[in-house]
Amino acid sequence: MKNVTLSVLVLFITLGLSAQTSFGIKAGLNFDNMKVKDVQLKNNNSTGWHAGVLLNIKLPLGLALQPEVLYSVKSLGWKNYQDSEAKLKYIEVPVNLQWGIDLILLRPFVMASPYFSYLLSVGSSKNKWEGVKEVDYGFGLGIGVDIWKLQVTGKYNWGFGKLGNIQTSDWKVNDSTLQGLQLSVGIRF
């Protein structure tokens, strides 16, 4: 097993050294909802945000690998519960696998993105949210375009990890997951 792990590590280092790589920063907006047992709670026009760093590694055949480390604030609130708004603050690590076509200064692409998130804190306006799990993970699909050093992306993320048994003084939710749209703009150096 050690030999396989070492071989994979050497392969990634070799690809990274032989490939064209660029570092960058990125920021954008999150439009998240909580899905509870096939029922969609309507978000109360709450918008979160994210910002962080990226490493873009160009591979053969139009592929690119882009791991990122983001500070992501997911803002949730519901129309029926005015005191239920909360901001979930995560460190999120998506690994975007992109496939696109290079057209001189323009590169449109599609991407698939498994991600892992670690909860840093939960801030609530009035109610205390209890029972939120620290670890979340999921998968995203999206599209984007590289215009010279600028990157614009949009992807939809589906959370697979259960958020936990969330409880406030007014309500309780079991077996919930996060899902939502993420729009981003990045600059590569």
Stockholm file with secondary structure:
# STOCKHOLM 1.0

chainA/1-189         MKNVTLSVLVLFITLGLSAQTSFGIKAGLNFDNMKVKDVQLKNNNSTGWHAGVLLNIKLPLGLALQPEVLYSVKSLGWKNYQDSEAKLKYIEVPVNLQWGIDLILLRPFVMASPYFSYLLSVGSSKNKWEGVKEVDYGFGLGIGVDIWKLQVTGKYNWGFGKLGNIQTSDWKVNDSTLQGLQLSVGIRF
#=GR chainA/1-189 SS CHHHHHHHHHHHHHHHHHSCEEEEEEEEEEEEEEEETTEECCBCSCCEEEEEEEEEEECSTTEEEEEEEEEEEEEEEETTEEEEEEEEEEEEEEEEEEEECCBTTEEEEEEEEEEEEEEEEEEESSSCCEEECSEEEEEEEEEEEEETTEEEEEEEEEECSCCEEEECSSCEECSEEEEEEEEEEEEEC
#=GC SS_cons         CHHHHHHHHHHHHHHHHHSCEEEEEEEEEEEEEEEETTEECCBCSCCEEEEEEEEEEECSTTEEEEEEEEEEEEEEEETTEEEEEEEEEEEEEEEEEEEECCBTTEEEEEEEEEEEEEEEEEEESSSCCEEECSEEEEEEEEEEEEETTEEEEEEEEEECSCCEEEECSSCEECSEEEEEEEEEEEEEC
//
